[in-house]
């Protein structure tokens, strides 16, 4: 709260003309929530319970016309704009103090074009919304690994998931987008139309406008896949880690495994004697010939005794939602990421030591195996830069009690610092950004200057703040 006793949202709203606000609200098809409204606190709440911000206006849009109206109002009254899609960005970019939230959470339509093998997805849709519709036809696009994640934020910042090694990042599967830019124009961006904007939106985050719909290409996936989800403790955990390092060297593209250093959860699916023990879990899938599935993961299982094993054939939608319960709304989250070029002994030691020292048993340190189709795309073809990195390490601090904020944030930052000191480490990923502390060149590498150029063209007044890392050049 401010020194006046009013929230930043109340202070900002007080500076606006009452007639202007009333006119905007009267012409809006969706819902507009102001700080005095009963629904305001619910509307400003997002997935990460650490984030507690007070916008001046929350505009829950019913369609593109509402988005245009909200952007025009914000520009005319010099209110910074943020966009809420799924509301799952860990840094809380879906809500801002004193600004205007363009809330797309009621715009969740998904339409599959079976013949063209494409899908059109509205900006408020989640991964689960998309998978539910596409799997009716045995199709999927490359998205993330938690079904409650918003498609928009995931895609605009990259989008790693179970299908990445085979079909690339989520943004690599984009055919076109519909976007409302800072001038209030509704544009289509693709390889042939507004190509510079399309380039920037594929990896540059939410700094260029409000994407109201995404068109993705689809691939034949499912309805069932062969899943691997297996937990090891004690000596088997160390052996599993070594086996994983060998497995990734020759893994087929139609298979992928995420390594998770965690603690055995206190759930009835796990033996009580193992609860709270440091563990290594392997989560992934194989989508090739079903007869080869056992062979694909054989080296990750032979001679090892799991403390729990949930592997086997399962619906692709079940694989996509398997981790949902690990990230409930309202818990507190601080996630940081860093890329590495090799899984060295020093890196593995750092990962396992950090896991053991985690102040919350809910936290994890994850190793993502990338390369494959992600690395096939030239680094300058889209705004996403870190395609040449075969692995990413993510420190996921997850906890419940606000009193533990400092300890958990410090743990993740120190873990990143330990890895950063290794010669194999560099860069950052926009979907695991901490609280957006890192400079743009760590996210965007040599694409950063071109992103600033596009930002200066389409949003010279910096109406859309995004993650704060891309700022337009000052006018001459």
N, C-alpha and C positions, 0 to 999 in steps of 0.2 A: 504494500500500500504506500501511497505518497504521503508527504508531510501534511497535506490538507485533510487527510482522513478519507479521501476519495480514491477509488481504484484508478489505475491508468486509463481504463476504458471510460469511466465516468468523466474524468478530466478531459479526455479527448472529445467525447461526445458533447460536452458543455460548450466547446468552442465552435460547434457547428450550428448553423441556422436551424431552428426548430421546424420552420416551414419546409426547408430542403429535405430534412430527414422524413417528415411526414409525407411529402410528395413521393420520395423514393419508396417508402414503405407501401403507400397506397397503390403504386403501379407495379409492385412486385408480385409475381405469381406464387412464389414459394413463401417461406416463413422468414421474417426478419426479427432477430432477437437483440434487444438492447439491455444494458446492465440492470435496468429496473424490472425486467420481465421475469416471470417465475421460471421459465425454461432456460434462462441465460446460463446459469451455472452448469446445468446438464449439457447444454450445447457447447460450452467452451472446454469441457472435460475431454481429454484424449487418453489413449491407451497407456502412455507412460505416466504413472502417478507422480513422478518427480516434477512434471511440468505444471505450473500453476500461473497462467497468464490471463490478462483481462483485456480483450479487444473492445473497441468502441461499438462495433456492429458485427453481428454474425448473420450473413446472408445465406440461408439454406435454399439453394437454387432448385427450381423445378425443371429448368431447361436452359438452352443456350441463350435465349433472350434475357433470362435473369442474370446470367453470367455477364453479358454485355452491359446490362444496366448497373450491376455492382461495380464493374471495372470503371465505367464512365463516372459513376458517383465518386469513387475513391480518387480517381485522377483529378476531377474538378475540385475536390476538397482536400487534396494533398494528404490522403491517408495511405500509409503503406499497406500493401495487399499481401496476404498469405493464402495458400490454397489447401483446403482439407479434402483429401481423397479418402483413403482408409484411416488416416489419423495415426499410422503406425511408425512414422519416422521417429527414431529413438531420441533425436534432438528436439523434438516438439515443433517442427517447422509448420505444423498445421494451425498454429494459433500464435498470436502476437499481442503484446501490450499496446493498447491505444490505437490499433489499426483496424482494418476490415478483413474479416475472414470470408472468403468465397468457399462456401461449404457445398461440396458435391455429393455428400453422403446419401442423398435421395436419388441420385442419378446413377443407377447401378444396372442399367439394361445391358444385355449381352445378346447379340444376334449372329448366328453361324450361317455362313454361306457355304453350304456343303459342296456345291459343284466347284467353286473357286478355291475351296479349302482355306478360307479366311474367316476371321471373326472380328466383329465390330464391338468394342467394349466401351461403355461410358466411364467417365473419369472418377466416379465414386465406387466402382465395382471392386470387389476383393478377388483374390485368386480362386477362392471357393466358388464364387459366382460364375467365373469363367469355366472352371473345370466341370462344374455341374452340367453346363450346356454343351460343351464340346465333347464330353465323354459319351453323350448320347449317340455320337457318330464314331466313336473310337478314335477321336482326334484330340490333340492337345497342342498348346504352344508353350514355349520355354518360359516359365515364370519362376517363382521362388519355391520355398520349402515349408511355408506355414500358410495355411489356407485363409487365415483371417487378415493377412497382409493386403494393403491396398495395391492395386495394379499400377496406379499412376506413379506414386513415389518410387516404387520398386523399379519400374521401367525407365523413368527419366534419369535415374542415377546409375543404371546398369542392369542388374537383375540376374544374380546367380541362383541356380536351383538344381533340381535333380536331372534336368535335361540339358544343362549347359554344355557339357563336353561334346554332346552329339549335335545340338542345334544352336549353340551360341547363347549369348546373353538375351534377356527379354528384349532389349532395344534392338538387337540384331534381327529380330523377327518382325519388326515394325514395317508395314507397307506404307502407311500414311497416318497423320494425326489431324484432328480438327482442334484449332487453338484460337483463343481470344487474346490478342496482344494488347499492349498498354494503350494504344490509340482507340480501343474499343472495337476493332475490326475482327470479324470471325473469318479466319483463314484456314485453308487446307495446306499442310506442308507434307511434301513427299520428295522423292528423288527428282521429280520433274516440276514441282511447284514449290516456290519458296524454299529452294534447296538449301540455302544457307541456314535458314531457321530449322529445317529438318535435321541438318547436321548437328546444330547446337543442342537441340532437344534430346538427341540420343547420347546422353551422358552428362549434359550440363545442368541437370536438376530442374528445379522449379523457378528459375530466374528469368524466364523469357515469355511467360504468359500462362493462361489457364487452359490446359489441355482438356477439352470436353469429351473427346472420344479418341480411341486408339484402334487402328486396324492392324491385326496380326496375321501372319501366315500360320497355318496349322500343319501338324505332322501326324502320322499314324502312330498312336501310342495307346496302349491299354486295349480293352478295359482293365485287364490284369497285367501286373508286372511281377517279376521275381524280386522280392525285397530282402535286404539284409539289415537286421537290427539286432546286434549282439553285444553283450556287456562282459568285460573281463576285469578281474581285480588281481592284486598281488603280482606274482611273477608272470602270470598269464597276460596281465595288462602290458608289462614291458615287452614281452614277446610279441604281442599283437601289434604294438607300435612299430617294432622292427619289421614285422611282416607287411604292415601297411606301407612302410617306406619302400619296400621291394615291389609291392603290388602296383603302386602308382607308376612305376617305370614302364610297365608293359600293358597297362589296363586298356581294354578295348573302349572305343568311344561310346558304345551303347551301354556302358556301365559307368557308374560313379559312386564314390564312397566318401562321406564326410566323417572325419575322425573327431571325436569329442572327448576331451579330458574333463571328467565330471566327478560327482560323488553319487554313490548308489542312493536313489531316492527311497524315502520311507513309505513304500507302497506295497500292497499285498502281493503284487506280481513278482517281487524280489524277496529272497530269503531274508528274514529279519536279522540273521547273524551278519549280513553284509551291509545293512543300512549304514549310511554315512561314510563308507569306505571309499577312498580314492579309486577311480575306475577309468577305463578306456572303453568307450562305446563306438561302434562302427555302424553308420547308418547309410544305406544306399540302395541302389536297385540295378538290375540288369534287364534290358529290354530286347535282347537278341533272341536267338533260338532257345526255346524253353528247354530243350535237351541239353544245352550247354550251360545252363544256369549254375548247377552245382560245381562245375569245373571253374567257372569264372571266379567264384569266391572261395575255392578250395583251400588256397594257401592261407587265407585269413581264419580258417577254422581247424585245420588238421592238427591234431595233437594238443589242442587247447580245450580247456574246460570252462565254458561260460557260466557266469553267475545268473544270467538270464538270456534267453534267446527268443526273439519275436519274429524271426525270419520266416520266409515262405511266400508262396503266391498270394497276392492281395490286390484289391482294386487300386488302380492308380489314385483315385480320389482319397482312399484311406491312407496311402503313402503320403500324399500331400498334406493331410490333416493330422498326421501322427504326432507332430510336435505342438499342436495348438494348445493343449492343456498346460504346457510348460511355460506359457507366456500369457497369463490371465490379465485382463484389463485391471488397471489400478495398481499393479505392482510397480516397483521402482526399477528403472533400467538405465544402465550406462554401458554402451557398447563401443569399443574402439577396434580398428582393424589396421593391419599392415601386411604388405605383400612380401614374399620371400622367393628367392630363386632356387633354393635347395633346402631339403629337410636334413640339415646337418645335425651332428651329435649335440652341439651346443644349443641349437634351437630346440631339439626334443627335450633336453634337460631343462631348459627355461620353461617350456610349456608344462612339463610335469611338476616342476617345483612351484610354479605359480598356481597350478590347480590345488596342490596340497595346502598352500597358504591362503586360499580364498576365505574371506571372512563370512561368506554366505555359502552354504552347501547347495544353493540353487544356481550358483554361477558356474560357468564352463569356460574352457579355452578350446577353440575349435580350429582344425586345419581343413581348409577347403582345397580340394584338388581341382584345378582349373584346366588350362591349356585346351587341347582338342579344337573344337570349332571356334572357341573364343579367340584363340591365338591365330586363326586363319585370316582374320580381318586385319588389314593394315591399320596402324595406330592413328593415322590421320584421316581415316575414312569416316569416323564418327568422333564426337567429342570425347568419348570414353578412351582413356589413354593407356591404362595398365594391362594391356592384352598380352604383353610379353612375359608376364609373371605367371609361373605355373602353379603357385600356391598362395593362399592368403591365410593369415592367422588372425583370429578374432577373439578378443577378450570380452565375454558377456558377463557383466556384473548384474545379477538379478537378486532382488531382496525385497522385504516387506516393510520394515520399520524405518520411518524417516530419521530416527536417531542414528541409524547406521549409514547414512548417506556418505559422509566423509570417508569412512573406512572403505567402503566399496568402490567409490570413485577413485580413491588413491590407489587401491589394489590394481584396478584396470590400467590406470595411467602408468604406474610403475612397471606393470607387465609389458606394456607397449614400449616403455623405455628400455627394458632389458633386451627385447628383441631388436629394437632400433639400433642398439650398439653393435649388433652382429653385421658382418660385411655382406650378408645375403639379403638384407632387409631394406625396403624403401617404400614410399608412397602410402596413400590412404584410399579407402573406398567410401563413396558418398552415402551408402545406405547404413554404414556402421560408423558414424562420425563423431562419437562422443557427444559433446555439446557444440559442435562446429567450431572448435578452437583452432583448427589447422588452416594454414594459408592455401590459396587456390592452386599454387603450383604443385603441392603435394597430392592434390586430387586429380589435376588435369594435365600435369606435365607440360610438354611442349605444345599442347593444344590450348593452353590458357590464354595467350594473347589473341588468338582467333576468336575465342569465346567472348572476350572483352569487346572485340570489334562488332560481333553480332549483337551483343547486349547494347552497345552504343547506338546501333541502328534501330532496334525494335523497342528498346526501353531506355531512352536517354535520361529520363528523370528518375530511374531506379524505383519504379512503382512496385515491382516484384522483387522482394529481397532474397527469396530462395534461402540458401544456406549462408548468405552474406559474403561468399568468397568471390563472386563475380560482380564487379562494380563498373558502370559505364565510364568512359573517358569524359572529362569535362568538355563542354561545348567550347569551340574556338571563340 
